[in-house]
């Protein structure tokens, strides 16, 4: 990954941390170096870590202490080929396995009892959030405008919607399920 791309990613993470802090009225921070240092296949590293160290080493954002089961991945990309969702085509940046696809990164960052959100910014399009439809239904999370998409690769349904409105509408429910 080039320096410009890394800087863009860091800027996106800082911007997202500010957005989440304003919505949830609790401080979100950027994970230094980002990545899933203690998530997924690296979960063994949790054995010798305290709660703060664990919170600070999963996903791309550090959630507030009151939300220890929240994992947030952040991506900023030049564009999204939205038509691929409607044509049921593989969406490589989301679905690549073993090569850094965004969904695989989410699954590598979490354990079974944690909830993840993939927060995505696209140039001149704004912020969006992707999450598992089954999780949203289980916890009665609401999205006023959303796109529903099935991934053949992961054999799951996902929802994609505007990030700010989604978290504003579901703030209290999310706080409850990730505490």
C-alpha positions as CSV (number, residue, x, y, z in Angstrom):
1,X,0.0,0.0,0.0
2,X,1.4,3.4,-1.0
3,X,2.0,6.3,1.3
4,X,-0.9,8.4,-0.2
5,X,-3.3,5.4,0.3
6,X,-2.2,4.9,3.9
7,X,-2.6,8.6,4.6
8,X,-6.1,8.6,3.0
9,X,-7.0,5.6,5.2
10,X,-5.8,7.3,8.4
11,X,-7.7,10.5,7.5
12,X,-10.8,8.4,7.0
13,X,-10.4,6.7,10.3
14,X,-10.0,10.0,12.1
15,X,-13.1,11.4,10.3
16,X,-15.1,8.3,11.2
17,X,-13.9,8.5,14.8
18,X,-15.2,12.1,15.0
19,X,-18.5,11.2,13.4
20,X,-19.0,8.2,15.8
21,X,-18.0,10.4,18.8
22,X,-20.6,13.0,17.9
23,X,-23.4,10.4,17.4
24,X,-22.7,8.3,20.4
25,X,-21.6,11.2,22.6
26,X,-18.6,9.0,23.8
27,X,-15.1,9.1,22.6
28,X,-14.0,6.9,19.7
29,X,-10.3,6.8,18.7
30,X,-8.3,5.5,15.9
31,X,-6.3,2.3,16.4
32,X,-2.6,3.1,16.1
33,X,-1.4,1.1,13.1
34,X,-5.0,-0.2,12.7
35,X,-5.6,-3.9,11.8
36,X,-6.9,-6.8,13.8
37,X,-4.0,-7.4,16.1
38,X,-6.1,-9.3,18.6
39,X,-9.0,-10.4,16.4
40,X,-9.8,-13.6,14.5
41,X,-6.8,-15.8,14.1
42,X,-4.8,-13.6,16.5
43,X,-7.3,-14.0,19.3
44,X,-4.7,-15.9,21.4
45,X,-3.0,-12.6,22.0
46,X,-5.9,-11.7,24.3
47,X,-4.8,-14.1,26.9
48,X,-2.2,-11.8,28.3
49,X,-3.9,-8.5,27.6
50,X,-6.1,-6.3,29.7
51,X,-9.5,-4.9,28.7
52,X,-8.1,-1.6,27.4
53,X,-5.4,-3.3,25.4
54,X,-8.1,-5.6,23.8
55,X,-10.4,-2.7,22.9
56,X,-7.4,-0.8,21.4
57,X,-6.3,-3.7,19.1
58,X,-9.4,-4.8,17.0
59,X,-10.7,-3.2,13.9
60,X,-9.8,0.3,12.9
61,X,-11.5,2.3,15.7
62,X,-11.2,2.1,19.5
63,X,-14.8,2.1,20.8
64,X,-15.6,3.7,24.2
65,X,-15.1,1.4,27.2
66,X,-18.9,1.2,27.5
67,X,-19.0,-0.6,24.2
68,X,-16.5,-3.5,24.4
69,X,-18.2,-5.8,21.9
70,X,-18.2,-3.2,19.1
71,X,-15.8,-3.6,16.2
72,X,-15.6,-1.0,13.5
73,X,-13.8,-1.4,10.3
74,X,-13.2,1.7,8.2
75,X,-12.5,1.9,4.4
76,X,-12.2,4.8,2.1
77,X,-12.2,4.1,-1.6
78,X,-12.5,6.2,-4.7
79,X,-15.8,4.7,-5.8
80,X,-18.2,1.8,-5.5
81,X,-19.7,0.0,-8.5
82,X,-23.2,0.0,-7.1
83,X,-24.6,-1.7,-10.2
84,X,-22.8,-4.9,-9.2
85,X,-25.1,-5.3,-6.2
86,X,-28.1,-5.3,-8.5
87,X,-26.5,-7.6,-11.0
88,X,-25.5,-10.2,-8.4
89,X,-21.9,-10.0,-9.5
90,X,-18.9,-10.7,-7.2
91,X,-17.8,-7.5,-5.6
92,X,-14.1,-8.0,-5.3
93,X,-13.2,-5.3,-2.7
94,X,-15.8,-6.8,-0.4
95,X,-15.6,-10.6,-1.1
96,X,-12.0,-11.5,-1.8
97,X,-11.0,-14.2,0.6
98,X,-7.5,-14.7,1.9
99,X,-6.3,-11.6,0.0
100,X,-7.7,-8.7,2.1
101,X,-11.3,-8.4,1.0
102,X,-13.2,-6.1,3.3
103,X,-15.7,-8.6,4.6
104,X,-12.9,-11.1,5.4
105,X,-11.1,-8.3,7.4
106,X,-14.3,-7.8,9.4
107,X,-14.6,-11.5,10.2
108,X,-10.9,-11.7,11.1
109,X,-11.4,-8.9,13.6
110,X,-14.2,-10.3,15.7
111,X,-15.2,-13.1,18.0
112,X,-18.6,-14.7,18.1
113,X,-20.0,-12.4,20.8
114,X,-18.9,-9.2,19.1
115,X,-20.8,-7.0,16.6
116,X,-19.0,-5.5,13.6
117,X,-19.9,-2.7,11.2
118,X,-18.0,-2.0,8.0
119,X,-18.0,1.7,7.5
120,X,-17.1,2.8,4.0
121,X,-16.5,6.2,2.5
122,X,-16.5,6.8,-1.3
123,X,-15.2,9.9,-3.0
124,X,-18.0,12.3,-3.7
125,X,-20.6,9.8,-2.4
126,X,-20.3,10.0,1.4
127,X,-20.3,7.5,4.2
128,X,-22.1,4.1,4.2
129,X,-22.3,1.2,6.6
130,X,-22.6,-2.5,5.8
131,X,-23.6,-5.1,8.3
132,X,-25.1,-8.6,8.4
133,X,-28.9,-8.6,7.9
134,X,-29.4,-11.4,10.4
135,X,-27.7,-9.4,13.1
136,X,-29.8,-6.3,12.3
137,X,-33.0,-8.4,12.4
138,X,-32.0,-10.1,15.7
139,X,-31.5,-6.7,17.4
140,X,-34.3,-4.9,15.6
141,X,-32.0,-2.3,14.0
142,X,-33.7,0.0,11.5
143,X,-32.5,1.5,8.3
144,X,-35.0,3.8,6.5
145,X,-33.3,3.5,3.1
146,X,-31.2,0.4,2.5
147,X,-29.9,-1.9,-0.1
148,X,-30.0,-5.7,0.6
149,X,-27.3,-7.8,-0.9
150,X,-26.5,-11.5,-0.9
151,X,-22.9,-12.6,-1.0
152,X,-22.4,-16.0,-2.7
153,X,-18.9,-16.1,-1.3
154,X,-19.9,-15.7,2.4
155,X,-23.4,-17.2,2.0
156,X,-25.0,-14.4,3.9
157,X,-27.3,-11.4,3.4
158,X,-26.1,-7.9,4.1
159,X,-27.6,-4.5,4.3
160,X,-26.0,-1.2,3.2
161,X,-27.3,2.2,4.2
162,X,-26.2,5.7,5.0
163,X,-23.9,5.7,8.0
164,X,-24.9,8.8,9.9
165,X,-28.7,8.2,9.8
166,X,-28.3,4.5,10.6
167,X,-26.2,5.2,13.8
168,X,-28.4,8.1,14.8
169,X,-31.6,6.0,14.6
170,X,-30.1,2.9,16.3
171,X,-27.7,4.6,18.8
172,X,-29.4,3.4,22.0
173,X,-30.0,-0.2,20.7
174,X,-26.4,-0.5,19.6
175,X,-25.1,0.8,22.9
176,X,-27.2,-1.9,24.6
177,X,-26.1,-4.9,22.4
178,X,-22.3,-4.1,22.5
179,X,-21.9,-3.4,26.3
